[in-house]
């Protein structure tokens, strides 16, 4: 389903994740990636949420960063996405985490859904990323 998400986000050539990599990340001795899968009554996957912990130095506690949320087209509008997000919210509440964060593409129609559940766009923050040659070049300056 991660590759389905990449297709949906108009970036199928950018997704190189293998089943083996995902399995290793989720089921390592000390995993840094966690996931939830929504299933239908027959056990078929409808969607997933992949997440990891972040930390707020201002609040002094962990939070959840939702890396990917995906609901298959046939299951959209059925509450599957809401249930996946509610599960993550429950993890936050149970563990004393104070934030559930994620990014969303500006054209994604799911933004209306996110606003409907009370999520606020963080317009004042701009994402930055280092990859490829820029990442390698900067790494050369490490002590």
QUISULJO-V80863 format. One record per backbone hydrogen bond with DSSP energy under -0.5 kcal/mol. NH is the residue of the N-H (numbers start at 0). CO is the residue of the C=O. If there is no record, write none. Layout:
nh = <NH & NH>
co = <CO & CO>
This chain:
nh = <4 & 5 & 6 & 7 & 8 & 9 & 10 & 13 & 14 & 14 & 15 & 21 & 22 & 23 & 24 & 25 & 26 & 30 & 31 & 32 & 33 & 35 & 37 & 39 & 42 & 45 & 46 & 47 & 48 & 49 & 50 & 51 & 53 & 55 & 56 & 59 & 60 & 62 & 63 & 64 & 65 & 65 & 66 & 66 & 67 & 69 & 71 & 74 & 75 & 75 & 77 & 79 & 82 & 83 & 84 & 85 & 86 & 87 & 88 & 89 & 90 & 91 & 92 & 93 & 94 & 95 & 95 & 96 & 97 & 100 & 102 & 107 & 110 & 111 & 112 & 113 & 114 & 115 & 116 & 116 & 117 & 118 & 122 & 124 & 133 & 134 & 135 & 136 & 137 & 138 & 139 & 139 & 140 & 141>
co = <0 & 1 & 2 & 3 & 4 & 6 & 5 & 10 & 10 & 11 & 13 & 17 & 18 & 19 & 20 & 21 & 22 & 27 & 24 & 24 & 50 & 48 & 46 & 43 & 39 & 37 & 37 & 69 & 35 & 67 & 33 & 64 & 62 & 60 & 54 & 55 & 55 & 53 & 98 & 51 & 63 & 100 & 49 & 64 & 49 & 47 & 45 & 71 & 71 & 72 & 74 & 74 & 78 & 79 & 80 & 81 & 82 & 83 & 84 & 85 & 86 & 87 & 88 & 89 & 90 & 91 & 92 & 91 & 61 & 63 & 65 & 104 & 107 & 108 & 108 & 109 & 110 & 111 & 112 & 113 & 114 & 113 & 120 & 121 & 130 & 130 & 131 & 132 & 133 & 134 & 135 & 136 & 137 & 138>
